[in-house]
Amino acid sequence: MDELGFNKIAGAILATALGFMLLKEVSHSIVHSEAPDVPAYALELPTEGPVVEEVKAPFPQAEWVAAMDADRGARVFKKCVSCHNNEAGGANGTGPNLYGVVGAPAAVHDGFAYSNALKTSGKTWTYASLDGFLERPGRYISGTNMNFIGLKKPEDRAAVIEYLRTGAANPIPRPEVAAFDPAPTEEVVVEADPGAVIEEMTAQDAPIETPEMVEQ
């Protein structure tokens, strides 16, 4: 093969390679589209219409008061007898004697070493505070020495409190059901304007339709 023939073959190969590269770049520029700086669609839409706010019922409600059963409370209190008793003049154990505790100030029983958290809590053992403490002692008064997971069921707490209340010499009156209007309150808000939320896609941002994207 002479030098001229070799140059022709090499030139043809080079031209083919350049043509392939050019075709690849052209097709990439046609199909590929850059992501817009600002999304064409918002991920979340503002809430339209009024916002309904749930109103929590004040304590106590009728179900809680109806669950104040001293007999049941005596049975539930068996979970507590390893640390407490409810007898007049009864000795302190790991926890203080609980005689007359309902309605009394916190941390005042003679002869028991209360935690500083309880002594400085300023609590009075009302029905509401006893219910909160018995539900989760460590959450209600952070730093208390009462290592008890709590009574999960509201009816168990109501029953134990009634058992403690009726065990006193002069029980305080049973609580009244707190008045409650269950009608939710509404907060008026300005309705969202969809036109202000969803931006119109420009021709530059819109994807270029290719044969694969055409509806079949």
ZADO-1210 file (C-alpha; in nm, 4 decimals, padded with zeros to 6 digits):
<atoms>
<atom x="00.0000" y="00.0000" z="00.0000" code="MET" pos="1"/>
<atom x="00.1462" y="00.3379" z="-00.0990" code="ASP" pos="2"/>
<atom x="00.1559" y="00.6413" z="00.1300" code="GLU" pos="3"/>
<atom x="-00.1409" y="00.8092" z="-00.0433" code="LEU" pos="4"/>
<atom x="-00.3654" y="00.5066" z="00.0136" code="GLY" pos="5"/>
<atom x="-00.2692" y="00.4906" z="00.3811" code="PHE" pos="6"/>
<atom x="-00.3474" y="00.8593" z="00.4277" code="ASN" pos="7"/>
<atom x="-00.6909" y="00.8109" z="00.2702" code="LYS" pos="8"/>
<atom x="-00.7745" y="00.5229" z="00.5052" code="ILE" pos="9"/>
<atom x="-00.6486" y="00.7134" z="00.8130" code="ALA" pos="10"/>
<atom x="-00.8444" y="01.0210" z="00.7071" code="GLY" pos="11"/>
<atom x="-01.1621" y="00.8155" z="00.6644" code="ALA" pos="12"/>
<atom x="-01.1225" y="00.6637" z="01.0125" code="ILE" pos="13"/>
<atom x="-01.0620" y="01.0060" z="01.1695" code="LEU" pos="14"/>
<atom x="-01.3616" y="01.1578" z="00.9878" code="ALA" pos="15"/>
<atom x="-01.5819" y="00.8713" z="01.1075" code="THR" pos="16"/>
<atom x="-01.4691" y="00.9199" z="01.4691" code="ALA" pos="17"/>
<atom x="-01.5292" y="01.2937" z="01.4550" code="LEU" pos="18"/>
<atom x="-01.8690" y="01.2400" z="01.2990" code="GLY" pos="19"/>
<atom x="-01.9661" y="00.9955" z="01.5742" code="PHE" pos="20"/>
<atom x="-01.8564" y="01.2392" z="01.8464" code="MET" pos="21"/>
<atom x="-02.0456" y="01.5243" z="01.6793" code="LEU" pos="22"/>
<atom x="-02.3599" y="01.3114" z="01.6479" code="LEU" pos="23"/>
<atom x="-02.3395" y="01.2172" z="02.0184" code="LYS" pos="24"/>
<atom x="-02.3098" y="01.5802" z="02.1311" code="GLU" pos="25"/>
<atom x="-02.5935" y="01.6936" z="01.9065" code="VAL" pos="26"/>
<atom x="-02.8294" y="01.4203" z="02.0286" code="SER" pos="27"/>
<atom x="-02.7343" y="01.4927" z="02.3916" code="HIS" pos="28"/>
<atom x="-02.8092" y="01.8622" z="02.3505" code="SER" pos="29"/>
<atom x="-03.1466" y="01.7827" z="02.1955" code="ILE" pos="30"/>
<atom x="-03.2672" y="01.5294" z="02.4529" code="VAL" pos="31"/>
<atom x="-03.1005" y="01.6599" z="02.7715" code="HIS" pos="32"/>
<atom x="-03.2646" y="01.9440" z="02.9649" code="SER" pos="33"/>
<atom x="-03.1189" y="02.1240" z="03.2664" code="GLU" pos="34"/>
<atom x="-03.3145" y="02.1317" z="03.5926" code="ALA" pos="35"/>
<atom x="-03.4684" y="02.4777" z="03.6480" code="PRO" pos="36"/>
<atom x="-03.3379" y="02.6924" z="03.9329" code="ASP" pos="37"/>
<atom x="-03.6925" y="02.7321" z="04.0633" code="VAL" pos="38"/>
<atom x="-03.9172" y="02.4214" z="04.0658" code="PRO" pos="39"/>
<atom x="-04.2149" y="02.4491" z="03.8359" code="ALA" pos="40"/>
<atom x="-04.4393" y="02.2938" z="04.1004" code="TYR" pos="41"/>
<atom x="-04.4481" y="02.3532" z="04.4754" code="ALA" pos="42"/>
<atom x="-04.3984" y="02.0423" z="04.6883" code="LEU" pos="43"/>
<atom x="-04.6655" y="02.1474" z="04.9359" code="GLU" pos="44"/>
<atom x="-04.9773" y="02.3563" z="04.8955" code="LEU" pos="45"/>
<atom x="-05.0936" y="02.5905" z="05.1705" code="PRO" pos="46"/>
<atom x="-05.4022" y="02.4748" z="05.3515" code="THR" pos="47"/>
<atom x="-05.7210" y="02.6105" z="05.2046" code="GLU" pos="48"/>
<atom x="-06.0194" y="02.7013" z="05.4136" code="GLY" pos="49"/>
<atom x="-06.0520" y="02.7282" z="05.7932" code="PRO" pos="50"/>
<atom x="-05.8149" y="02.5452" z="06.0290" code="VAL" pos="51"/>
<atom x="-05.9951" y="02.3456" z="06.2984" code="VAL" pos="52"/>
<atom x="-05.8174" y="02.3515" z="06.6337" code="GLU" pos="53"/>
<atom x="-05.8855" y="02.0640" z="06.8708" code="GLU" pos="54"/>
<atom x="-05.9847" y="02.1741" z="07.2203" code="VAL" pos="55"/>
<atom x="-05.8624" y="01.9592" z="07.5084" code="LYS" pos="56"/>
<atom x="-06.1243" y="01.8765" z="07.7699" code="ALA" pos="57"/>
<atom x="-06.0514" y="02.0144" z="08.1183" code="PRO" pos="58"/>
<atom x="-05.9924" y="01.7737" z="08.4053" code="PHE" pos="59"/>
<atom x="-06.1869" y="01.5816" z="08.5259" code="PRO" pos="60"/>
<atom x="-06.4445" y="01.4608" z="08.2787" code="GLN" pos="61"/>
<atom x="-06.7436" y="01.2370" z="08.3534" code="ALA" pos="62"/>
<atom x="-06.5636" y="00.9135" z="08.2575" code="GLU" pos="63"/>
<atom x="-06.2859" y="00.9795" z="08.5082" code="TRP" pos="64"/>
<atom x="-06.5229" y="01.0653" z="08.7930" code="VAL" pos="65"/>
<atom x="-06.7372" y="00.7592" z="08.7172" code="ALA" pos="66"/>
<atom x="-06.4233" y="00.5408" z="08.7445" code="ALA" pos="67"/>
<atom x="-06.3633" y="00.6463" z="09.1075" code="MET" pos="68"/>
<atom x="-06.4235" y="00.3011" z="09.2576" code="ASP" pos="69"/>
<atom x="-06.2594" y="00.2388" z="09.5958" code="ALA" pos="70"/>
<atom x="-06.2903" y="-00.1408" z="09.5693" code="ASP" pos="71"/>
<atom x="-06.1137" y="-00.1459" z="09.2376" code="ARG" pos="72"/>
<atom x="-05.8625" y="00.1025" z="09.3755" code="GLY" pos="73"/>
<atom x="-05.7790" y="-00.1350" z="09.6608" code="ALA" pos="74"/>
<atom x="-05.6979" y="-00.4056" z="09.4082" code="ARG" pos="75"/>
<atom x="-05.4838" y="-00.1753" z="09.1938" code="VAL" pos="76"/>
<atom x="-05.3080" y="-00.0439" z="09.5070" code="PHE" pos="77"/>
<atom x="-05.1592" y="-00.3914" z="09.5577" code="LYS" pos="78"/>
<atom x="-04.9002" y="-00.2827" z="09.3010" code="LYS" pos="79"/>
<atom x="-04.7908" y="-00.0169" z="09.5486" code="CYS" pos="80"/>
<atom x="-04.7809" y="-00.2021" z="09.8836" code="VAL" pos="81"/>
<atom x="-04.4142" y="-00.2947" z="09.8524" code="SER" pos="82"/>
<atom x="-04.3347" y="00.0754" z="09.9031" code="CYS" pos="83"/>
<atom x="-04.6465" y="00.2395" z="10.0543" code="HIS" pos="84"/>
<atom x="-04.9341" y="00.1823" z="10.2947" code="ASN" pos="85"/>
<atom x="-05.2560" y="00.3729" z="10.3548" code="ASN" pos="86"/>
<atom x="-05.3096" y="00.3058" z="10.7245" code="GLU" pos="87"/>
<atom x="-05.3516" y="00.5698" z="10.9927" code="ALA" pos="88"/>
<atom x="-05.0190" y="00.5880" z="11.1770" code="GLY" pos="89"/>
<atom x="-04.8634" y="00.3349" z="10.9393" code="GLY" pos="90"/>
<atom x="-04.4873" y="00.3276" z="10.9038" code="ALA" pos="91"/>
<atom x="-04.3004" y="00.4675" z="10.6064" code="ASN" pos="92"/>
<atom x="-04.1462" y="00.2176" z="10.3724" code="GLY" pos="93"/>
<atom x="-03.9399" y="00.2751" z="10.0629" code="THR" pos="94"/>
<atom x="-04.2082" y="00.5362" z="09.9950" code="GLY" pos="95"/>
<atom x="-04.4002" y="00.7475" z="10.2472" code="PRO" pos="96"/>
<atom x="-04.7202" y="00.6504" z="10.4233" code="ASN" pos="97"/>
<atom x="-05.0109" y="00.7782" z="10.2102" code="LEU" pos="98"/>
<atom x="-05.2807" y="00.8172" z="10.4758" code="TYR" pos="99"/>
<atom x="-05.4639" y="01.1446" z="10.4112" code="GLY" pos="100"/>
<atom x="-05.2551" y="01.2271" z="10.1053" code="VAL" pos="101"/>
<atom x="-05.5467" y="01.3390" z="09.8831" code="VAL" pos="102"/>
<atom x="-05.5750" y="01.7163" z="09.9209" code="GLY" pos="103"/>
<atom x="-05.2561" y="01.7475" z="10.1284" code="ALA" pos="104"/>
<atom x="-04.9389" y="01.9412" z="10.0338" code="PRO" pos="105"/>
<atom x="-04.6645" y="01.7322" z="09.8785" code="ALA" pos="106"/>
<atom x="-04.3634" y="01.6089" z="10.0780" code="ALA" pos="107"/>
<atom x="-04.4954" y="01.6795" z="10.4308" code="VAL" pos="108"/>
<atom x="-04.5316" y="01.3346" z="10.5871" code="HIS" pos="109"/>
<atom x="-04.3165" y="01.3147" z="10.9013" code="ASP" pos="110"/>
<atom x="-04.0104" y="01.0972" z="10.9041" code="GLY" pos="111"/>
<atom x="-03.9666" y="01.0446" z="10.5315" code="PHE" pos="112"/>
<atom x="-03.6679" y="01.1707" z="10.3316" code="ALA" pos="113"/>
<atom x="-03.8302" y="01.3172" z="10.0214" code="TYR" pos="114"/>
<atom x="-03.6335" y="01.4065" z="09.7106" code="SER" pos="115"/>
<atom x="-03.5402" y="01.7707" z="09.6722" code="ASN" pos="116"/>
<atom x="-03.7458" y="01.7790" z="09.3518" code="ALA" pos="117"/>
<atom x="-04.0622" y="01.6874" z="09.5418" code="LEU" pos="118"/>
<atom x="-03.9856" y="01.9146" z="09.8391" code="LYS" pos="119"/>
<atom x="-03.9424" y="02.2153" z="09.6127" code="THR" pos="120"/>
<atom x="-04.2247" y="02.1299" z="09.3712" code="SER" pos="121"/>
<atom x="-04.4829" y="02.3423" z="09.5522" code="GLY" pos="122"/>
<atom x="-04.7441" y="02.0812" z="09.4644" code="LYS" pos="123"/>
<atom x="-05.0649" y="02.0100" z="09.6467" code="THR" pos="124"/>
<atom x="-05.2077" y="01.6647" z="09.5856" code="TRP" pos="125"/>
<atom x="-05.5261" y="01.7689" z="09.4115" code="THR" pos="126"/>
<atom x="-05.7135" y="01.5218" z="09.1941" code="TYR" pos="127"/>
<atom x="-05.5454" y="01.6614" z="08.8829" code="ALA" pos="128"/>
<atom x="-05.1920" y="01.6568" z="09.0249" code="SER" pos="129"/>
<atom x="-05.2300" y="01.3054" z="09.1654" code="LEU" pos="130"/>
<atom x="-05.3612" y="01.1849" z="08.8318" code="ASP" pos="131"/>
<atom x="-05.0668" y="01.3398" z="08.6490" code="GLY" pos="132"/>
<atom x="-04.8127" y="01.2038" z="08.8981" code="PHE" pos="133"/>
<atom x="-04.9545" y="00.8523" z="08.8991" code="LEU" pos="134"/>
<atom x="-04.9602" y="00.8426" z="08.5201" code="GLU" pos="135"/>
<atom x="-04.5814" y="00.8974" z="08.4937" code="ARG" pos="136"/>
<atom x="-04.4071" y="01.0140" z="08.8155" code="PRO" pos="137"/>
<atom x="-04.0690" y="01.0899" z="08.6587" code="GLY" pos="138"/>
<atom x="-04.2228" y="01.2969" z="08.3799" code="ARG" pos="139"/>
<atom x="-04.4626" y="01.4881" z="08.6041" code="TYR" pos="140"/>
<atom x="-04.1953" y="01.5809" z="08.8596" code="ILE" pos="141"/>
<atom x="-03.8487" y="01.5482" z="08.7103" code="SER" pos="142"/>
<atom x="-03.5969" y="01.4273" z="08.9682" code="GLY" pos="143"/>
<atom x="-03.8403" y="01.2416" z="09.1934" code="THR" pos="144"/>
<atom x="-03.7072" y="00.9305" z="09.3667" code="ASN" pos="145"/>
<atom x="-04.0288" y="00.7418" z="09.2920" code="MET" pos="146"/>
<atom x="-03.9055" y="00.4723" z="09.0557" code="ASN" pos="147"/>
<atom x="-04.2415" y="00.3601" z="08.9203" code="PHE" pos="148"/>
<atom x="-04.3457" y="00.3407" z="08.5567" code="ILE" pos="149"/>
<atom x="-04.6935" y="00.4693" z="08.6399" code="GLY" pos="150"/>
<atom x="-05.0550" y="00.3665" z="08.5857" code="LEU" pos="151"/>
<atom x="-05.1383" y="00.3912" z="08.2164" code="LYS" pos="152"/>
<atom x="-05.5167" y="00.3549" z="08.2426" code="LYS" pos="153"/>
<atom x="-05.7064" y="00.6667" z="08.3603" code="PRO" pos="154"/>
<atom x="-05.9661" y="00.4456" z="08.5300" code="GLU" pos="155"/>
<atom x="-05.6928" y="00.2779" z="08.7385" code="ASP" pos="156"/>
<atom x="-05.5634" y="00.6159" z="08.8512" code="ARG" pos="157"/>
<atom x="-05.9131" y="00.7365" z="08.9374" code="ALA" pos="158"/>
<atom x="-05.9818" y="00.4181" z="09.1359" code="ALA" pos="159"/>
<atom x="-05.6564" y="00.4369" z="09.3367" code="VAL" pos="160"/>
<atom x="-05.7136" y="00.8032" z="09.4191" code="ILE" pos="161"/>
<atom x="-06.0655" y="00.7200" z="09.5408" code="GLU" pos="162"/>
<atom x="-05.9229" y="00.4388" z="09.7553" code="TYR" pos="163"/>
<atom x="-05.6746" y="00.6819" z="09.9111" code="LEU" pos="164"/>
<atom x="-05.9417" y="00.9517" z="09.9535" code="ARG" pos="165"/>
<atom x="-06.1924" y="00.7292" z="10.1327" code="THR" pos="166"/>
<atom x="-05.9215" y="00.5867" z="10.3572" code="GLY" pos="167"/>
<atom x="-05.8718" y="00.9215" z="10.5310" code="ALA" pos="168"/>
<atom x="-06.0450" y="01.0255" z="10.8533" code="ALA" pos="169"/>
<atom x="-06.2043" y="01.3284" z="10.6874" code="ASN" pos="170"/>
<atom x="-06.2142" y="01.2660" z="10.3112" code="PRO" pos="171"/>
<atom x="-06.2289" y="01.5727" z="10.0913" code="ILE" pos="172"/>
<atom x="-06.5368" y="01.5982" z="09.8631" code="PRO" pos="173"/>
<atom x="-06.5454" y="01.4087" z="09.5348" code="ARG" pos="174"/>
<atom x="-06.4586" y="01.6259" z="09.2354" code="PRO" pos="175"/>
<atom x="-06.7204" y="01.7841" z="09.0145" code="GLU" pos="176"/>
<atom x="-06.7197" y="01.7108" z="08.6423" code="VAL" pos="177"/>
<atom x="-06.5560" y="02.0035" z="08.4662" code="ALA" pos="178"/>
<atom x="-06.7809" y="02.1894" z="08.2233" code="ALA" pos="179"/>
<atom x="-06.6742" y="02.1442" z="07.8643" code="PHE" pos="180"/>
<atom x="-06.8062" y="02.2592" z="07.5276" code="ASP" pos="181"/>
<atom x="-06.6734" y="02.0064" z="07.2745" code="PRO" pos="182"/>
<atom x="-06.7422" y="02.2338" z="06.9765" code="ALA" pos="183"/>
<atom x="-06.4076" y="02.2986" z="06.8029" code="PRO" pos="184"/>
<atom x="-06.2896" y="02.6517" z="06.7429" code="THR" pos="185"/>
<atom x="-06.2113" y="02.7731" z="06.3951" code="GLU" pos="186"/>
<atom x="-05.9275" y="02.9976" z="06.2901" code="GLU" pos="187"/>
<atom x="-06.0011" y="03.1904" z="05.9705" code="VAL" pos="188"/>
<atom x="-05.7212" y="03.1868" z="05.7161" code="VAL" pos="189"/>
<atom x="-05.6867" y="03.3371" z="05.3690" code="VAL" pos="190"/>
<atom x="-05.7533" y="03.0801" z="05.1014" code="GLU" pos="191"/>
<atom x="-05.4554" y="02.9890" z="04.8924" code="ALA" pos="192"/>
<atom x="-05.4299" y="03.1180" z="04.5356" code="ASP" pos="193"/>
<atom x="-05.3195" y="02.8217" z="04.3210" code="PRO" pos="194"/>
<atom x="-05.1896" y="03.0635" z="04.0607" code="GLY" pos="195"/>
<atom x="-04.9472" y="03.2099" z="04.3149" code="ALA" pos="196"/>
<atom x="-04.8232" y="02.8671" z="04.4218" code="VAL" pos="197"/>
<atom x="-04.7757" y="02.6808" z="04.0942" code="ILE" pos="198"/>
<atom x="-04.5475" y="02.8706" z="03.8618" code="GLU" pos="199"/>
<atom x="-04.6013" y="02.8536" z="03.4907" code="GLU" pos="200"/>
<atom x="-04.3371" y="02.6458" z="03.3183" code="MET" pos="201"/>
<atom x="-04.1428" y="02.8390" z="03.0581" code="THR" pos="202"/>
<atom x="-04.0530" y="02.6974" z="02.7201" code="ALA" pos="203"/>
<atom x="-03.6915" y="02.6836" z="02.8322" code="GLN" pos="204"/>
<atom x="-03.7698" y="02.4849" z="03.1470" code="ASP" pos="205"/>
<atom x="-04.0145" y="02.2464" z="02.9816" code="ALA" pos="206"/>
<atom x="-03.8696" y="01.9086" z="02.8790" code="PRO" pos="207"/>
<atom x="-03.8224" y="01.8583" z="02.5056" code="ILE" pos="208"/>
<atom x="-04.0542" y="01.5954" z="02.3684" code="GLU" pos="209"/>
<atom x="-03.8713" y="01.3005" z="02.2148" code="THR" pos="210"/>
<atom x="-04.0234" y="01.0056" z="02.0244" code="PRO" pos="211"/>
<atom x="-04.0127" y="00.8012" z="02.3485" code="GLU" pos="212"/>
<atom x="-04.2298" y="01.0613" z="02.5270" code="MET" pos="213"/>
<atom x="-04.5069" y="01.0745" z="02.2669" code="VAL" pos="214"/>
<atom x="-04.8333" y="00.9226" z="02.3892" code="GLU" pos="215"/>
<atom x="-04.8860" y="00.5814" z="02.2369" code="GLN" pos="216"/>
</atoms>
